[in-house]
Amino acid sequence: MEIGISTFGEVQPDGKVGNAIHAHQRVQQLLEEVELADEVGLDVYAFGEHHRPDFVISAPEIMIAAAASVTKKIRLSSSVTVLSSADPVRTFQNFATADLISGGRVEMIAGRGSFIESFPLFGYDLDEYDALFAEKLEMFLQINKQEVVTWQGKFRSPIRNQGIYPRPLQSAIPVWLGVGGTPASAMRAGKLGLPMMIAILGSAPKHFVPFVNTYREAAQKAGHDVSKLQLGISSQFYVAEQSQEAADEFYPSYEALMNRVGRDRGWSPMSKAQFEYLRQDGPLVVGSVQQAVDKILGQHELFGNTRFLAQLVTGLTPHRQMLKAIELLGTKVAPAVRKALGK
């Protein structure tokens, strides 16, 4: 199993036109984090896309390119690229350029997005939420396979026998589909035979077993070799030497994030009791090294997944503590998981 990290790059908003000191500091911290992840032997680091004041990453390809310049081996991905509100040609060009910088280490996780800010920002109708994604994914996949492209759709001007450049160092950019639990999304990933990344954030992992079964059944019906499908699980993560230490250090950031997002979505305020339930019986991978190992192996037993992404929540947690959690993930958690799986 591959083990890595994903981040949305939480940041304290600067709230002004220029002199974005907090944003600058956060970007430098992200580069330090991915450099450490590479040094401790993690397999992948993924940057999420948001268009909100409390997240610093709106252009994952730029962060990937910057990360490529300070790393040597780790694979670099988006998590996710909101393809619905992006131009597939420009997105491909950006990822191909980053792949050339990295020496062939770039991937993309494409998704419809868990937030909707990018739709009005880039002039798209939210009522076309799924249709936009389906069409743009189709176009991106065609560009990824062909140097010279002829394509026509509903939402974008056609391309007739035009080359798309540059091309990546890899034969193609590996494309995953990032999903949150909608059966139609699992069926789409399966029919296309694409790797699927599931964000398991608020429900017990066992509830996603039928979802994964839907993915594999759709792939089999479409004629794909199910044994070769890649499946990733992403859960919010924090590890420390002691279980209670991890809980105490992680909770302020987690509470702040969930309540901030919850105000937009009408959720009840996060409570300590709810947090403990999610930590003990839910999807949160928060605790000691052994607890993290047990949670990751428990997910693997359910899903047979080939990748685990530890989603960092960093809003109020000191940077030095996040670096320690990354170090423990790479030097203790990941080796124990690999050993248990015979890798």
C-alpha positions as CSV (number, residue, x, y, z in Angstrom):
1,M,0.0,0.0,0.0
2,E,1.2,3.5,-0.8
3,I,1.0,5.9,2.1
4,G,1.0,9.7,1.7
5,I,-0.5,13.0,2.7
6,S,-3.1,15.4,1.4
7,T,-3.6,19.0,2.5
8,F,-5.9,21.9,1.7
9,G,-3.4,24.4,3.1
10,E,-5.5,26.0,5.8
11,V,-4.4,29.6,6.4
12,Q,-5.4,32.6,8.6
13,P,-6.9,35.0,6.1
14,D,-4.8,38.2,5.6
15,G,-7.9,40.2,4.7
16,K,-6.1,42.7,2.5
17,V,-5.1,43.2,-1.2
18,G,-1.4,42.7,-0.8
19,N,1.3,42.0,1.8
20,A,-0.2,38.6,2.3
21,I,2.2,37.6,5.1
22,H,0.1,34.7,6.4
23,A,-0.3,33.2,2.9
24,H,3.4,33.6,2.3
25,Q,4.3,31.8,5.6
26,R,1.8,29.0,4.9
27,V,3.1,28.3,1.4
28,Q,6.7,28.1,2.9
29,Q,5.4,25.7,5.5
30,L,3.8,23.5,2.9
31,L,7.0,23.3,1.0
32,E,8.8,22.3,4.2
33,E,6.2,19.7,4.9
34,V,6.4,18.1,1.5
35,E,10.2,18.1,1.7
36,L,10.1,16.3,5.0
37,A,7.5,13.8,3.6
38,D,9.9,13.0,0.8
39,E,12.8,12.6,3.2
40,V,11.0,10.2,5.5
41,G,10.0,7.9,2.6
42,L,6.3,8.7,2.1
43,D,4.9,7.8,-1.3
44,V,2.7,10.7,-2.3
45,Y,1.8,14.3,-1.3
46,A,-1.4,15.9,-2.6
47,F,-2.5,19.5,-2.7
48,G,-6.2,20.3,-2.6
49,E,-7.9,23.1,-4.5
50,H,-10.2,25.7,-2.9
51,H,-11.2,29.3,-3.6
52,R,-11.9,30.5,-0.1
53,P,-10.0,32.9,2.2
54,D,-9.2,30.2,4.7
55,F,-7.3,28.0,2.3
56,V,-4.1,29.1,0.5
57,I,-4.1,26.6,-2.4
58,S,-6.2,27.6,-5.4
59,A,-3.7,26.4,-8.0
60,P,-2.5,22.9,-7.1
61,E,-0.4,22.6,-10.2
62,I,1.7,25.6,-9.0
63,M,2.2,24.0,-5.6
64,I,3.1,20.7,-7.3
65,A,5.7,22.4,-9.4
66,A,7.2,24.2,-6.4
67,A,7.2,20.9,-4.4
68,A,9.0,19.2,-7.3
69,S,11.9,21.6,-6.9
70,V,12.5,20.6,-3.3
71,T,11.8,16.9,-3.5
72,K,13.4,13.9,-5.2
73,K,11.2,10.8,-5.1
74,I,7.8,11.4,-3.7
75,R,4.9,11.5,-6.2
76,L,3.0,14.8,-6.3
77,S,-0.7,15.1,-6.9
78,S,-3.7,17.4,-6.7
79,S,-6.4,16.5,-4.2
80,V,-8.6,17.4,-5.9
81,T,-8.5,19.4,-9.1
82,V,-12.0,20.9,-9.6
83,L,-12.2,20.0,-13.2
84,S,-15.8,21.1,-13.6
85,S,-14.8,24.8,-13.4
86,A,-11.4,24.5,-15.1
87,D,-10.4,24.4,-18.8
88,P,-9.2,20.9,-19.7
89,V,-6.6,22.2,-22.1
90,R,-5.0,24.6,-19.8
91,T,-5.2,22.1,-16.9
92,F,-3.4,19.5,-18.9
93,Q,-0.7,22.0,-19.9
94,N,-0.1,23.0,-16.3
95,F,0.1,19.4,-15.1
96,A,2.4,18.4,-18.1
97,T,4.7,21.3,-17.3
98,A,4.8,20.3,-13.6
99,D,5.5,16.7,-14.7
100,L,8.5,17.9,-16.7
101,I,9.8,19.9,-13.7
102,S,9.4,16.9,-11.4
103,G,11.0,14.3,-13.6
104,G,7.8,12.4,-14.2
105,R,6.3,12.3,-10.6
106,V,3.0,14.2,-11.1
107,E,-0.6,12.8,-10.8
108,M,-4.0,14.4,-10.8
109,I,-7.1,13.6,-8.7
110,A,-10.0,15.1,-10.6
111,G,-13.3,15.8,-8.8
112,R,-16.4,17.9,-8.9
113,G,-15.4,19.7,-5.7
114,S,-16.9,19.7,-2.2
115,F,-17.3,23.5,-2.3
116,I,-19.1,25.5,-5.0
117,E,-17.1,28.8,-4.9
118,S,-15.3,28.1,-8.2
119,F,-18.5,27.9,-10.2
120,P,-19.6,31.6,-10.0
121,L,-15.9,32.6,-9.8
122,F,-15.2,31.2,-13.3
123,G,-18.7,31.8,-14.8
124,Y,-20.3,28.4,-14.6
125,D,-23.8,27.4,-13.8
126,L,-24.1,25.2,-10.7
127,D,-27.1,23.5,-12.2
128,E,-24.6,22.0,-14.7
129,Y,-22.5,20.6,-11.8
130,D,-22.3,17.0,-13.1
131,A,-22.6,17.6,-16.8
132,L,-19.6,20.0,-16.7
133,F,-17.5,17.5,-14.9
134,A,-18.4,14.6,-17.2
135,E,-17.7,16.6,-20.4
136,K,-14.4,18.1,-19.1
137,L,-13.2,14.8,-17.8
138,E,-13.8,13.2,-21.2
139,M,-11.9,16.0,-22.9
140,F,-9.0,15.8,-20.4
141,L,-8.7,12.1,-20.9
142,Q,-8.6,12.4,-24.7
143,I,-5.9,15.1,-24.5
144,N,-4.0,12.9,-22.1
145,K,-3.9,10.1,-24.7
146,Q,-3.5,12.1,-27.9
147,E,-1.0,14.7,-29.0
148,V,-3.2,16.1,-31.7
149,V,-6.9,16.4,-30.7
150,T,-10.2,16.9,-32.4
151,W,-13.0,17.4,-29.9
152,Q,-16.4,19.0,-29.6
153,G,-18.8,19.4,-26.6
154,K,-21.5,21.5,-25.1
155,F,-19.6,23.8,-22.7
156,R,-16.4,24.7,-24.6
157,S,-15.5,25.8,-28.1
158,P,-14.4,22.8,-30.2
159,I,-10.8,21.8,-31.1
160,R,-10.1,20.6,-34.6
161,N,-6.8,18.8,-35.3
162,Q,-4.8,20.8,-32.8
163,G,-1.7,19.8,-30.9
164,I,-1.7,20.3,-27.1
165,Y,1.7,21.1,-25.6
166,P,3.9,20.4,-23.7
167,R,3.6,16.7,-23.3
168,P,4.5,15.1,-20.0
169,L,7.6,13.1,-19.3
170,Q,5.4,10.2,-18.3
171,S,3.5,8.4,-21.1
172,A,0.4,10.1,-19.7
173,I,-0.6,12.0,-16.5
174,P,-2.1,9.4,-14.1
175,V,-5.7,10.5,-13.4
176,W,-7.7,9.4,-10.3
177,L,-11.3,10.3,-9.6
178,G,-11.9,11.8,-6.2
179,V,-15.3,11.0,-4.8
180,G,-17.2,11.6,-1.6
181,G,-19.8,8.8,-1.5
182,T,-22.2,9.3,-4.4
183,P,-22.9,5.9,-6.1
184,A,-23.0,7.6,-9.5
185,S,-19.4,8.7,-9.0
186,A,-18.3,5.2,-8.1
187,M,-20.0,3.9,-11.2
188,R,-18.4,6.5,-13.4
189,A,-14.9,5.7,-12.1
190,G,-15.5,2.0,-12.6
191,K,-16.9,2.3,-16.1
192,L,-13.8,4.4,-17.1
193,G,-11.5,2.0,-15.3
194,L,-9.9,4.9,-13.4
195,P,-8.3,4.7,-10.0
196,M,-10.7,6.1,-7.3
197,M,-9.9,8.1,-4.2
198,I,-12.6,8.1,-1.5
199,A,-12.7,10.8,1.2
200,I,-14.1,9.2,4.3
201,L,-14.6,12.0,6.7
202,G,-17.9,11.8,8.7
203,S,-19.1,8.2,8.6
204,A,-17.8,4.9,9.8
205,P,-15.6,3.3,7.1
206,K,-17.7,0.2,7.0
207,H,-20.6,2.2,5.5
208,F,-18.5,2.7,2.3
209,V,-18.1,-1.0,1.5
210,P,-21.2,-1.1,-0.7
211,F,-19.8,2.0,-2.5
212,V,-16.5,0.3,-3.3
213,N,-18.4,-2.8,-4.4
214,T,-20.4,-0.6,-6.8
215,Y,-17.1,0.7,-8.2
216,R,-15.7,-2.7,-8.8
217,E,-18.9,-4.1,-10.2
218,A,-19.1,-1.2,-12.7
219,A,-15.5,-1.8,-13.8
220,Q,-16.1,-5.5,-14.3
221,K,-19.2,-4.9,-16.4
222,A,-17.2,-2.5,-18.5
223,G,-14.6,-5.1,-19.2
224,H,-11.8,-3.8,-17.0
225,D,-9.5,-6.0,-15.0
226,V,-10.7,-5.4,-11.4
227,S,-7.5,-6.9,-10.0
228,K,-5.5,-4.0,-11.5
229,L,-7.8,-1.2,-10.2
230,Q,-6.2,1.2,-7.7
231,L,-8.3,2.4,-4.8
232,G,-7.3,5.1,-2.3
233,I,-8.8,6.1,1.0
234,S,-8.3,9.5,2.5
235,S,-9.1,10.3,6.2
236,Q,-8.2,13.1,8.4
237,F,-5.1,12.3,10.3
238,Y,-2.9,13.3,13.2
239,V,-0.5,11.2,15.2
240,A,1.7,11.8,18.3
241,E,3.7,9.7,20.7
242,Q,0.6,9.3,23.0
243,S,-3.0,9.0,22.2
244,Q,-4.3,11.8,24.4
245,E,-1.5,14.0,23.3
246,A,-2.6,13.6,19.7
247,A,-6.3,14.2,20.5
248,D,-5.4,17.4,22.5
249,E,-3.2,18.8,19.8
250,F,-5.5,18.0,16.9
251,Y,-8.9,18.9,18.3
252,P,-8.7,22.7,18.2
253,S,-7.8,22.7,14.5
254,Y,-10.5,20.1,13.8
255,E,-13.2,21.9,15.8
256,A,-12.4,25.2,14.1
257,L,-12.5,23.7,10.6
258,M,-15.7,21.7,11.1
259,N,-17.5,24.6,12.7
260,R,-16.4,27.0,10.0
261,V,-17.6,24.7,7.2
262,G,-20.6,23.7,9.3
263,R,-21.9,27.2,9.5
264,D,-22.1,27.3,5.7
265,R,-23.9,23.9,5.6
266,G,-26.1,24.1,8.6
267,W,-24.3,21.5,10.7
268,S,-24.6,21.4,14.5
269,P,-21.4,22.7,16.3
270,M,-18.7,20.1,16.8
271,S,-18.6,18.6,20.3
272,K,-15.8,16.8,22.2
273,A,-18.0,13.8,22.5
274,Q,-18.7,13.7,18.8
275,F,-14.9,14.1,18.1
276,E,-14.1,11.1,20.4
277,Y,-16.7,9.0,18.7
278,L,-15.2,9.8,15.3
279,R,-11.7,9.1,16.7
280,Q,-12.5,5.8,18.3
281,D,-15.2,4.3,16.0
282,G,-15.3,6.7,13.0
283,P,-12.9,7.6,10.2
284,L,-10.6,9.9,12.1
285,V,-7.0,8.5,12.3
286,V,-6.0,10.5,15.3
287,G,-4.0,9.0,18.2
288,S,-0.8,7.1,18.9
289,V,1.4,5.4,16.3
290,Q,-0.2,2.0,17.0
291,Q,-3.7,3.4,16.8
292,A,-2.9,5.0,13.5
293,V,-1.5,1.7,12.2
294,D,-4.6,-0.2,13.4
295,K,-7.0,2.2,11.8
296,I,-5.1,2.1,8.4
297,L,-4.9,-1.7,8.5
298,G,-8.6,-1.8,9.4
299,Q,-9.5,0.2,6.4
300,H,-7.4,-2.0,4.2
301,E,-9.2,-5.1,5.6
302,L,-12.5,-3.5,4.5
303,F,-11.5,-2.2,1.1
304,G,-8.3,-3.8,-0.1
305,N,-7.2,-0.3,-1.0
306,T,-3.8,0.4,-2.6
307,R,-3.3,3.9,-1.2
308,F,-3.9,5.8,2.0
309,L,-3.8,9.6,2.1
310,A,-3.5,11.2,5.5
311,Q,-5.5,14.4,5.3
312,L,-3.8,17.0,7.4
313,V,-5.9,19.6,9.3
314,T,-3.4,22.4,10.3
315,G,-5.4,25.5,11.1
316,L,-4.5,26.0,14.8
317,T,-1.8,23.3,15.2
318,P,1.7,24.7,15.5
319,H,3.9,24.0,12.5
320,R,6.5,22.1,14.5
321,Q,3.8,19.7,15.7
322,M,2.6,19.0,12.2
323,L,6.2,18.3,11.1
324,K,6.5,15.8,14.0
325,A,3.2,14.1,12.9
326,I,4.6,13.8,9.3
327,E,7.9,12.4,10.7
328,L,6.0,9.8,12.7
329,L,3.8,8.9,9.7
330,G,6.9,8.3,7.6
331,T,9.2,6.7,10.1
332,K,6.9,4.6,12.3
333,V,3.3,4.3,10.9
334,A,4.1,3.6,7.3
335,P,6.9,1.0,8.0
336,A,4.6,-0.8,10.4
337,V,1.7,-0.9,7.9
338,R,4.0,-2.1,5.1
339,K,5.4,-4.8,7.3
340,A,2.0,-6.0,8.3
341,L,0.9,-6.2,4.7
342,G,4.1,-8.0,3.7
343,K,5.4,-5.1,1.5
